Amino acid sequence: MYENFKSEIATQISALLGVSADIIELAIEVPKVATLGDLALTLSRLRLKGNPVQLAQKLASEFQLSATITAATAAGPYVNFRIDRTTLTRSVLQAVHTAGSQYGWTSEGAGKRVIVEFSLPNIAKPFHVGHLRSTIIGNFIRKLYKANGWEAISMNYLGDWGKQYGLLAIGFERFGSEEQLVADPIKHLYDVYVKINKAAEEDPTIHDAARTYFKKMEDGDEEVLGLWKRFRSLSIEKYKDIYAHLGVHFDVCSGESQVGEGMERAMKMLEDANMLVEDKGAKLIDLTKYKLGKAMVQKTDGTTLYLARDIGAAIERYETYNFDKIIYVIGSEQDNYMRQFFKTLELIKLPYADHFQHVNFGLVQGMSTRKGTAVFLEDMLTDSKEKMHDVMRANEDKYKGVIDPEHTAAVLGMSAIVIQDFSAKRIKNYEFDWGRILNFEGDTGPYIQYQHTRICSLERKADVSINLDADVSLLTEDATREIVTMISQYPDVLALSFRTLEPCNIVQYLLKLSRAVSSAWQTIKVLNQPKELAEARLLMYASARIVISNGLTLLGLEPIERM
């Protein structure tokens, strides 16, 4: 966005300081406070000798102004620059329309490949809010890497192996119903799982039977594997429906059960590195000297645990995909386990051990449906959709213009949930608040969507068309200046989000831009205005709409045009 302006400034400062223009350009950024200037040079980043405050004053006084760079002023160790308003405005608005849905994207990651592993539900258990957080954060990270030029592979690693499936099989023999299994597999299997766990509290031998059953699974017993495969297949089909509803696509759907030779190689590598410790027949890795405790990899009966399977999966993935980075999007309750996992990869001297990253997130508290029962995703989406539909019906005239009210209500409900989730840093726990998220006013998803639909409506009603050569010198008001400045900042917000992998940066930006549009709406009019003025203002509003649309899409939400 500001490349040409930065280059002009850097070239002249380079001549004054005798420092490479490329280095200087890296120290020029958009200031956080817009009133200070359009661009600022931070002298401390150049690591020059002398007093940076005095140097800033010297540079500001010696800088030769031009038709483009109209002011240079010192402020402490900074030199702030003003860009000709009309030139900047034209550059910003034309850049938005030229790039469209890719405005703010870069090619920095060209030629690199990242795997983003997220969602990770357990087969036969309902999709709950913890899985939703992993899903929407992982989807955001995948999109963010793609926007920065990386080849981004989305991977779902299903929890489909372990003793709990032995427990489920035994439970199905006692409490299962073929009819209910076919009708709603995940709900029925969950009910069975709850019942068998309750029965096991009174009869501990059930757990012994479950362990024996799982040992048969690991040994490849076709009969017991047949039932497990059926549970898995039915559950996956249900999850596909959920992901389709969320608008989430996975390039690879894998699972613990599919880790094959890699797990055997992982165990051999651990043995060769003398890392395995015997403890009553079980095999452990002692990481206490790294303050990470002990991690069991194999039980006394020879069945494997998560760590062995995860190491095996890591080896197989690298050999299959040759990734430059792999990101695991997993809740903060697994922080210690992930540290154990990464330390183990380092200790067995995998040459690509530094390619692994854990992106964590906090817990959602106070989760219940409006009926007060424990919540699962489908209940949550249904509740939010119904509430949004009620609000939409209240305005009969607008409701008649909505082409697909059911779909629009569903998108608004999803927007409400996602924006609340993304409003603060992901590591923070937060209290789920139905009253706040289902509100069209304030810092909510429906509020952002509403501003988007307002501009869409304006574009439909305007008696002028988008004109990239509109006379933007007519955009003289403080409100228009604020909107254009905010639009120009989107690429920087995108870059910050990529560095931190924090969706809250995008959300707070979209809320701020939406408020700026809302504030301007009553005074900066397009309809019934002189043609030149209407064209300039429409170009500005349409640019804001493109940026809001891009931000919502990056967050995994569908921008809607009528509501």
C-alpha positions as CSV (number, residue, x, y, z in Angstrom):
1,M,0.0,0.0,0.0
2,Y,2.6,2.6,1.1
3,E,5.5,1.0,-0.8
4,N,6.0,3.9,-3.3
5,F,5.8,6.5,-0.5
6,K,8.2,4.6,1.7
7,S,10.6,4.2,-1.2
8,E,10.6,8.0,-1.9
9,I,11.2,8.8,1.8
10,A,13.9,6.1,2.2
11,T,15.8,7.2,-0.9
12,Q,16.2,10.7,0.4
13,I,17.0,9.7,4.0
14,S,19.6,7.2,2.7
15,A,21.4,10.1,1.0
16,L,21.3,12.2,4.2
17,L,22.5,9.3,6.5
18,G,24.6,7.2,4.2
19,V,22.6,4.1,5.2
20,S,21.0,1.6,2.8
21,A,17.6,2.7,1.6
22,D,16.4,-1.0,2.1
23,I,17.3,-0.8,5.7
24,I,15.7,2.6,6.2
25,E,12.5,1.4,4.5
26,L,12.1,-1.4,7.1
27,A,12.1,1.3,9.8
28,I,9.2,3.2,8.2
29,E,5.7,2.3,9.4
30,V,2.2,3.7,9.7
31,P,2.1,5.4,13.2
32,K,-0.5,4.1,15.7
33,V,-1.9,7.6,16.1
34,A,-3.0,8.9,12.7
35,T,-2.9,12.5,13.8
36,L,0.9,12.3,14.0
37,G,1.4,11.5,10.3
38,D,0.8,9.1,7.5
39,L,4.2,7.4,7.9
40,A,6.9,7.5,10.6
41,L,10.6,6.7,10.6
42,T,11.7,5.1,13.9
43,L,15.4,6.1,14.2
44,S,16.1,3.7,17.1
45,R,15.6,0.8,14.7
46,L,18.6,2.0,12.6
47,R,21.0,1.7,15.6
48,L,22.9,4.8,14.7
49,K,25.4,6.6,16.9
50,G,24.4,9.9,18.5
51,N,21.2,11.4,20.0
52,P,18.2,10.1,18.1
53,V,16.0,13.1,19.1
54,Q,18.5,15.5,17.7
55,L,19.0,13.4,14.6
56,A,15.2,13.4,14.1
57,Q,15.2,17.2,14.2
58,K,18.1,17.4,11.7
59,L,16.4,15.0,9.2
60,A,13.1,16.8,9.4
61,S,14.7,20.2,8.7
62,E,16.8,18.9,5.8
63,F,14.2,16.7,4.1
64,Q,13.1,18.1,0.8
65,L,9.3,18.1,0.5
66,S,7.6,17.3,-2.8
67,A,4.2,17.2,-4.4
68,T,3.8,13.7,-2.8
69,I,5.5,14.1,0.6
70,T,4.1,17.4,2.0
71,A,5.5,17.6,5.5
72,A,8.3,16.1,7.7
73,T,8.2,16.8,11.4
74,A,10.3,15.5,14.4
75,A,8.6,14.0,17.4
76,G,11.2,12.7,19.9
77,P,13.2,9.9,18.1
78,Y,10.7,9.8,15.2
79,V,10.3,11.6,12.0
80,N,6.7,11.8,10.9
81,F,5.7,12.4,7.3
82,R,2.5,13.6,5.7
83,I,1.5,12.4,2.2
84,D,-0.6,14.6,-0.1
85,R,-4.1,13.7,0.9
86,T,-5.5,13.4,-2.6
87,T,-2.6,11.3,-3.8
88,L,-2.9,9.0,-0.8
89,T,-6.6,8.6,-1.1
90,R,-6.5,7.8,-4.8
91,S,-3.7,5.3,-4.2
92,V,-5.6,3.6,-1.4
93,L,-9.0,3.3,-3.0
94,Q,-7.6,2.2,-6.4
95,A,-5.4,-0.4,-4.7
96,V,-8.4,-1.9,-2.9
97,H,-10.5,-2.2,-6.1
98,T,-7.6,-3.5,-8.2
99,A,-6.7,-6.2,-5.7
100,G,-10.2,-7.0,-4.6
101,S,-10.5,-10.0,-2.4
102,Q,-6.7,-10.2,-2.3
103,Y,-6.2,-6.7,-1.0
104,G,-3.4,-6.8,1.7
105,W,-2.1,-10.2,0.6
106,T,1.6,-10.8,0.1
107,S,3.8,-13.4,-1.6
108,E,6.3,-13.7,1.3
109,G,5.7,-17.4,1.8
110,A,5.9,-18.3,-1.9
111,G,7.4,-21.8,-2.3
112,K,6.8,-22.7,1.3
113,R,4.3,-25.3,2.7
114,V,2.5,-25.3,6.0
115,I,0.3,-28.0,7.5
116,V,-2.4,-26.6,9.9
117,E,-3.8,-29.4,12.0
118,F,-7.1,-28.4,13.8
119,S,-10.5,-29.4,15.0
120,L,-9.5,-32.9,16.2
121,P,-12.9,-34.3,17.4
122,N,-13.2,-37.7,19.0
123,I,-15.1,-40.3,17.0
124,A,-18.5,-41.1,18.5
125,K,-18.6,-37.9,20.7
126,P,-20.6,-34.8,19.9
127,F,-18.9,-31.8,18.4
128,H,-18.6,-29.4,21.4
129,V,-17.4,-25.8,21.9
130,G,-13.8,-26.8,22.5
131,H,-13.7,-28.4,19.0
132,L,-15.4,-25.4,17.6
133,R,-12.6,-23.1,19.0
134,S,-9.9,-25.3,17.4
135,T,-11.8,-25.4,14.2
136,I,-12.4,-21.7,13.7
137,I,-8.9,-20.7,14.9
138,G,-7.3,-23.3,12.7
139,N,-9.4,-22.3,9.7
140,F,-8.3,-18.6,10.3
141,I,-4.6,-19.6,10.5
142,R,-4.9,-21.6,7.3
143,K,-6.5,-18.7,5.4
144,L,-3.9,-16.3,6.9
145,Y,-1.0,-18.3,5.7
146,K,-2.6,-18.6,2.2
147,A,-2.9,-14.8,2.2
148,N,0.8,-14.6,2.8
149,G,1.7,-16.8,-0.2
150,W,2.2,-20.1,1.6
151,E,0.7,-23.4,0.3
152,A,-1.5,-24.2,3.3
153,I,-2.7,-27.7,3.9
154,S,-5.6,-28.1,6.3
155,M,-5.6,-31.4,8.2
156,N,-8.0,-33.0,10.6
157,Y,-6.5,-35.6,12.9
158,L,-9.4,-37.5,14.4
159,G,-9.3,-39.1,17.8
160,D,-10.3,-42.5,16.6
161,W,-8.1,-45.0,18.5
162,G,-7.6,-46.0,22.1
163,K,-9.1,-47.9,25.0
164,Q,-12.3,-45.8,24.9
165,Y,-13.3,-47.5,21.7
166,G,-13.1,-50.8,23.5
167,L,-15.4,-49.3,26.2
168,L,-17.7,-48.0,23.5
169,A,-18.0,-51.4,21.8
170,I,-18.8,-53.1,25.1
171,G,-21.4,-50.4,25.8
172,F,-23.0,-50.9,22.4
173,E,-23.5,-54.6,23.1
174,R,-25.4,-53.6,26.2
175,F,-27.2,-50.4,25.4
176,G,-26.9,-50.0,21.6
177,S,-29.8,-49.7,19.1
178,E,-29.2,-50.3,15.4
179,E,-32.1,-48.0,14.5
180,Q,-30.9,-45.1,16.7
181,L,-27.3,-45.6,15.4
182,V,-28.4,-45.2,11.8
183,A,-30.7,-42.2,12.6
184,D,-28.1,-40.1,14.6
185,P,-24.8,-42.0,15.1
186,I,-22.9,-39.5,17.1
187,K,-25.8,-38.7,19.5
188,H,-26.5,-42.4,20.1
189,L,-22.9,-43.5,20.5
190,Y,-22.4,-40.6,23.0
191,D,-25.4,-41.8,25.0
192,V,-24.0,-45.3,24.9
193,Y,-20.6,-44.0,26.1
194,V,-22.2,-42.1,29.0
195,K,-24.2,-45.2,30.1
196,I,-21.2,-47.6,29.9
197,N,-19.0,-45.2,31.9
198,K,-21.7,-45.0,34.6
199,A,-21.9,-48.8,34.6
200,A,-18.1,-49.1,34.9
201,E,-18.2,-46.9,38.0
202,E,-20.1,-49.7,39.7
203,D,-18.3,-52.6,37.9
204,P,-14.5,-51.9,37.4
205,T,-14.1,-55.1,35.4
206,I,-15.7,-53.3,32.5
207,H,-12.5,-51.3,32.1
208,D,-10.5,-54.5,32.1
209,A,-12.7,-55.9,29.3
210,A,-12.3,-52.6,27.4
211,R,-8.5,-52.8,27.6
212,T,-8.7,-56.4,26.3
213,Y,-10.9,-55.3,23.4
214,F,-8.6,-52.5,22.4
215,K,-5.6,-54.9,22.5
216,K,-7.5,-57.0,20.0
217,M,-7.9,-53.9,17.8
218,E,-4.2,-53.2,17.9
219,D,-3.5,-56.8,17.1
220,G,-5.7,-56.5,14.0
221,D,-8.6,-58.7,14.9
222,E,-11.0,-58.3,12.0
223,E,-14.2,-58.9,13.9
224,V,-13.6,-56.2,16.5
225,L,-12.2,-53.8,13.9
226,G,-15.3,-54.2,11.8
227,L,-17.5,-52.7,14.4
228,W,-15.0,-49.9,15.1
229,K,-14.8,-49.1,11.4
230,R,-18.6,-48.8,11.3
231,F,-18.6,-46.4,14.2
232,R,-15.9,-44.4,12.6
233,S,-17.5,-44.2,9.1
234,L,-20.9,-43.1,10.5
235,S,-19.3,-40.5,12.7
236,I,-17.2,-39.0,9.9
237,E,-20.2,-38.6,7.7
238,K,-21.9,-36.6,10.4
239,Y,-18.8,-34.5,10.9
240,K,-18.8,-33.7,7.2
241,D,-22.3,-32.2,7.5
242,I,-21.1,-30.1,10.5
243,Y,-18.0,-28.8,8.6
244,A,-20.1,-28.0,5.5
245,H,-22.3,-25.9,7.8
246,L,-19.3,-24.1,9.2
247,G,-17.8,-23.6,5.7
248,V,-14.6,-25.4,6.7
249,H,-12.7,-27.6,4.2
250,F,-10.0,-30.2,5.1
251,D,-7.5,-31.2,2.5
252,V,-6.6,-34.2,4.6
253,C,-8.7,-36.2,7.1
254,S,-6.4,-38.5,9.0
255,G,-6.6,-40.1,12.4
256,E,-4.6,-41.9,15.1
257,S,-5.6,-45.2,13.8
258,Q,-4.0,-44.5,10.4
259,V,-0.5,-44.1,11.9
260,G,1.3,-47.2,10.7
261,E,4.9,-47.9,10.2
262,G,5.8,-44.5,11.5
263,M,4.8,-45.5,15.1
264,E,7.1,-48.6,15.0
265,R,9.9,-46.4,13.7
266,A,9.2,-43.9,16.5
267,M,9.5,-46.6,19.1
268,K,12.8,-47.8,17.6
269,M,14.2,-44.2,17.5
270,L,13.3,-43.8,21.2
271,E,15.0,-47.1,22.0
272,D,18.1,-46.2,19.9
273,A,18.3,-42.8,21.8
274,N,18.1,-44.7,25.1
275,M,15.1,-42.6,26.1
276,L,12.7,-45.4,27.2
277,V,12.5,-46.3,30.8
278,E,10.7,-49.4,32.1
279,D,8.2,-49.0,34.9
280,K,6.3,-52.1,36.0
281,G,6.2,-53.3,32.4
282,A,5.2,-50.0,30.9
283,K,7.5,-47.8,28.9
284,L,8.1,-44.1,29.8
285,I,10.2,-41.2,28.7
286,D,11.7,-39.3,31.6
287,L,11.7,-35.6,30.9
288,T,12.0,-34.5,34.5
289,K,15.4,-32.8,34.0
290,Y,13.6,-30.5,31.5
291,K,10.8,-29.9,34.0
292,L,8.3,-31.7,31.8
293,G,7.7,-34.8,34.0
294,K,7.4,-38.3,32.7
295,A,5.4,-39.3,29.6
296,M,4.1,-42.9,29.0
297,V,4.3,-44.2,25.5
298,Q,3.4,-47.8,25.9
299,K,1.2,-49.6,28.5
300,T,2.0,-52.8,30.3
301,D,-0.2,-54.8,27.8
302,G,1.8,-53.4,24.9
303,T,-0.8,-51.0,23.6
304,T,0.5,-47.6,22.6
305,L,-0.5,-44.1,23.9
306,Y,-0.8,-40.7,22.2
307,L,2.8,-39.7,22.3
308,A,4.1,-42.7,20.4
309,R,1.3,-42.3,17.8
310,D,2.0,-38.5,17.5
311,I,5.7,-39.0,16.9
312,G,4.9,-41.6,14.3
313,A,2.4,-39.3,12.6
314,A,5.0,-36.5,12.6
315,I,7.5,-38.7,10.8
316,E,5.0,-39.9,8.2
317,R,3.7,-36.4,7.5
318,Y,7.1,-34.9,6.9
319,E,8.0,-37.7,4.5
320,T,4.7,-37.3,2.7
321,Y,4.4,-33.5,2.6
322,N,8.0,-32.2,3.2
323,F,6.5,-29.2,5.1
324,D,8.4,-26.1,6.1
325,K,6.1,-25.8,9.2
326,I,3.4,-27.7,10.9
327,I,1.0,-26.0,13.3
328,Y,-1.1,-27.8,15.9
329,V,-4.2,-25.9,17.1
330,I,-4.9,-27.4,20.5
331,G,-6.3,-26.0,23.7
332,S,-4.0,-24.7,26.5
333,E,-4.9,-27.6,28.7
334,Q,-2.5,-29.6,26.5
335,D,0.4,-27.2,26.8
336,N,2.6,-29.5,28.9
337,Y,1.9,-32.5,26.6
338,M,2.8,-30.5,23.5
339,R,6.1,-29.4,25.2
340,Q,6.8,-33.1,26.0
341,F,6.0,-33.9,22.3
342,F,8.3,-31.2,20.9
343,K,11.1,-31.9,23.3
344,T,11.0,-35.6,22.4
345,L,11.3,-34.8,18.7
346,E,14.3,-32.7,19.5
347,L,15.9,-35.4,21.6
348,I,15.6,-38.1,19.0
349,K,17.3,-35.6,16.7
350,L,14.7,-35.3,14.0
351,P,16.4,-32.9,11.5
352,Y,13.1,-31.0,11.1
353,A,12.3,-30.8,14.8
354,D,12.2,-27.0,14.6
355,H,9.4,-27.0,12.1
356,F,6.7,-27.7,14.8
357,Q,4.5,-25.1,16.4
358,H,1.7,-25.2,19.0
359,V,-1.0,-22.6,18.8
360,N,-3.1,-22.8,22.0
361,F,-6.3,-21.2,23.2
362,G,-8.3,-20.8,26.4
363,L,-11.5,-22.3,27.6
364,V,-15.1,-21.1,27.1
365,Q,-17.0,-20.8,30.3
366,G,-20.7,-20.6,31.0
367,M,-21.7,-22.6,28.0
368,S,-25.3,-23.6,27.9
369,T,-28.1,-23.4,25.4
370,R,-31.0,-20.9,26.1
371,K,-32.8,-23.9,27.5
372,G,-30.1,-24.3,30.1
373,T,-28.8,-27.8,29.1
374,A,-25.2,-28.7,28.4
375,V,-24.3,-27.3,24.9
376,F,-23.1,-29.0,21.8
377,L,-22.4,-27.2,18.5
378,E,-25.6,-28.1,16.7
379,D,-27.7,-26.8,19.7
380,M,-25.6,-23.6,19.7
381,L,-26.0,-23.0,15.9
382,T,-29.7,-23.8,16.1
383,D,-30.3,-21.4,19.0
384,S,-28.3,-18.6,17.3
385,K,-30.1,-19.1,14.0
386,E,-33.5,-19.0,15.5
387,K,-32.8,-15.8,17.5
388,M,-31.4,-14.1,14.3
389,H,-34.5,-15.2,12.4
390,D,-36.7,-13.6,15.0
391,V,-34.9,-10.3,14.8
392,M,-35.0,-10.4,10.9
393,R,-38.8,-11.1,10.9
394,A,-39.4,-8.0,13.0
395,N,-38.7,-5.8,10.0
396,E,-41.2,-7.1,7.4
397,D,-40.1,-4.8,4.6
398,K,-36.4,-5.8,4.7
399,Y,-37.3,-9.4,5.4
400,K,-39.2,-9.6,2.1
401,G,-36.0,-8.6,0.3
402,V,-33.9,-11.4,1.8
403,I,-33.6,-14.1,-0.8
404,D,-32.8,-17.0,1.6
405,P,-33.8,-16.0,5.1
406,E,-32.9,-19.4,6.7
407,H,-29.4,-19.3,5.3
408,T,-29.0,-15.6,6.2
409,A,-30.1,-16.3,9.8
410,A,-27.6,-19.2,10.0
411,V,-24.8,-17.0,8.8
412,L,-25.7,-14.2,11.2
413,G,-25.8,-16.7,14.1
414,M,-22.4,-18.1,13.1
415,S,-21.1,-14.6,12.9
416,A,-22.3,-13.8,16.4
417,I,-20.5,-16.9,17.8
418,V,-17.3,-16.4,15.9
419,I,-16.9,-12.7,16.6
420,Q,-17.4,-13.2,20.3
421,D,-14.9,-16.0,20.3
422,F,-12.3,-13.9,18.4
423,S,-12.9,-10.6,20.3
424,A,-10.0,-11.2,22.7
425,K,-6.6,-12.9,22.6
426,R,-7.1,-16.6,22.0
427,I,-5.3,-17.7,25.2
428,K,-7.9,-15.9,27.4
429,N,-10.8,-17.9,28.8
430,Y,-14.0,-16.1,28.2
431,E,-17.6,-16.2,29.5
432,F,-20.1,-17.2,26.8
433,D,-22.9,-14.6,26.8
434,W,-26.0,-15.3,24.6
435,G,-27.4,-11.8,25.4
436,R,-24.4,-10.0,24.0
437,I,-23.6,-12.0,20.9
438,L,-27.2,-12.1,19.6
439,N,-27.3,-8.3,19.6
440,F,-27.2,-6.3,16.4
441,E,-25.7,-3.3,18.3
442,G,-22.3,-3.0,19.9
443,D,-19.2,-5.1,19.3
444,T,-20.8,-8.1,17.7
445,G,-20.8,-10.2,14.5
446,P,-24.3,-9.1,13.4
447,Y,-23.2,-5.4,13.8
448,I,-20.3,-5.9,11.4
449,Q,-22.5,-7.8,8.9
450,Y,-25.1,-5.0,9.2
451,Q,-22.6,-2.4,8.1
452,H,-21.6,-4.6,5.1
453,T,-25.2,-5.0,4.0
454,R,-25.8,-1.3,4.3
455,I,-23.1,-0.6,1.8
456,C,-24.3,-3.4,-0.5
457,S,-27.7,-1.7,-0.4
458,L,-26.2,1.7,-1.1
459,E,-24.4,0.3,-4.2
460,R,-27.6,-1.2,-5.5
461,K,-29.6,2.0,-5.0
462,A,-27.0,4.6,-6.1
463,D,-27.6,6.4,-9.4
464,V,-23.8,6.5,-10.1
465,S,-21.4,3.6,-10.7
466,I,-18.1,2.8,-9.2
467,N,-15.6,5.1,-10.9
468,L,-11.9,4.5,-10.1
469,D,-11.1,7.9,-11.6
470,A,-13.5,9.7,-9.3
471,D,-12.4,13.1,-8.0
472,V,-11.3,12.0,-4.5
473,S,-10.1,15.5,-3.7
474,L,-13.8,16.1,-2.8
475,L,-13.4,13.7,0.2
476,T,-12.5,16.6,2.6
477,E,-14.4,15.7,5.7
478,D,-12.8,14.3,8.9
479,A,-15.1,11.3,8.6
480,T,-14.0,10.4,5.1
481,R,-10.4,10.9,6.1
482,E,-10.8,8.5,9.0
483,I,-12.4,5.8,6.8
484,V,-9.7,6.1,4.1
485,T,-6.9,6.0,6.7
486,M,-8.4,2.9,8.2
487,I,-8.8,1.2,4.8
488,S,-5.1,1.9,4.2
489,Q,-4.2,0.2,7.4
490,Y,-5.7,-3.2,6.6
491,P,-2.5,-4.7,5.1
492,D,-0.6,-3.7,8.3
493,V,-3.3,-5.3,10.4
494,L,-3.1,-8.4,8.2
495,A,0.7,-8.5,8.7
496,L,0.3,-8.1,12.5
497,S,-2.2,-11.0,12.6
498,F,0.2,-13.2,10.7
499,R,3.0,-12.5,13.1
500,T,0.9,-13.2,16.2
501,L,-1.7,-15.6,14.7
502,E,-4.3,-13.6,16.7
503,P,-7.8,-13.2,15.0
504,C,-8.7,-10.5,17.6
505,N,-6.5,-8.1,15.6
506,I,-8.8,-8.5,12.6
507,V,-12.0,-8.4,14.7
508,Q,-11.0,-5.2,16.5
509,Y,-10.1,-3.6,13.2
510,L,-13.4,-4.6,11.5
511,L,-15.4,-3.2,14.5
512,K,-13.5,0.1,14.3
513,L,-14.0,0.4,10.6
514,S,-17.7,-0.5,10.9
515,R,-18.1,2.2,13.6
516,A,-16.4,4.7,11.3
517,V,-18.8,3.8,8.5
518,S,-21.8,4.0,10.8
519,S,-20.7,7.5,12.1
520,A,-20.3,8.8,8.6
521,W,-23.5,7.4,7.3
522,Q,-25.9,10.2,8.2
523,T,-23.7,13.1,7.0
524,I,-21.6,11.7,4.2
525,K,-24.4,10.9,1.8
526,V,-24.3,9.4,-1.7
527,L,-27.9,9.5,-2.8
528,N,-29.2,12.8,-4.2
529,Q,-25.8,14.4,-4.3
530,P,-23.9,16.0,-7.3
531,K,-22.5,13.3,-9.5
532,E,-18.8,14.0,-8.9
533,L,-19.3,14.0,-5.1
534,A,-21.5,10.9,-5.2
535,E,-18.9,9.0,-7.2
536,A,-16.1,9.9,-4.8
537,R,-18.1,8.9,-1.7
538,L,-19.5,5.7,-3.3
539,L,-15.9,4.7,-4.2
540,M,-14.9,5.2,-0.6
541,Y,-17.9,3.3,0.8
542,A,-17.4,0.5,-1.7
543,S,-13.7,0.2,-0.7
544,A,-14.7,-0.1,2.9
545,R,-17.2,-2.8,1.9
546,I,-14.5,-4.8,0.1
547,V,-12.2,-4.6,3.2
548,I,-15.0,-5.6,5.6
549,S,-15.8,-8.5,3.2
550,N,-12.2,-9.6,3.1
551,G,-11.9,-9.5,6.9
552,L,-15.0,-11.5,7.5
553,T,-13.9,-14.1,4.9
554,L,-10.5,-14.4,6.6
555,L,-12.3,-15.1,9.9
556,G,-14.2,-17.9,8.1
557,L,-17.5,-16.0,7.8
558,E,-19.6,-15.4,4.7
559,P,-20.3,-11.7,4.1
560,I,-24.0,-11.3,3.5
561,E,-25.6,-8.7,1.2
562,R,-29.1,-8.5,2.6
563,M,-30.6,-9.0,6.1
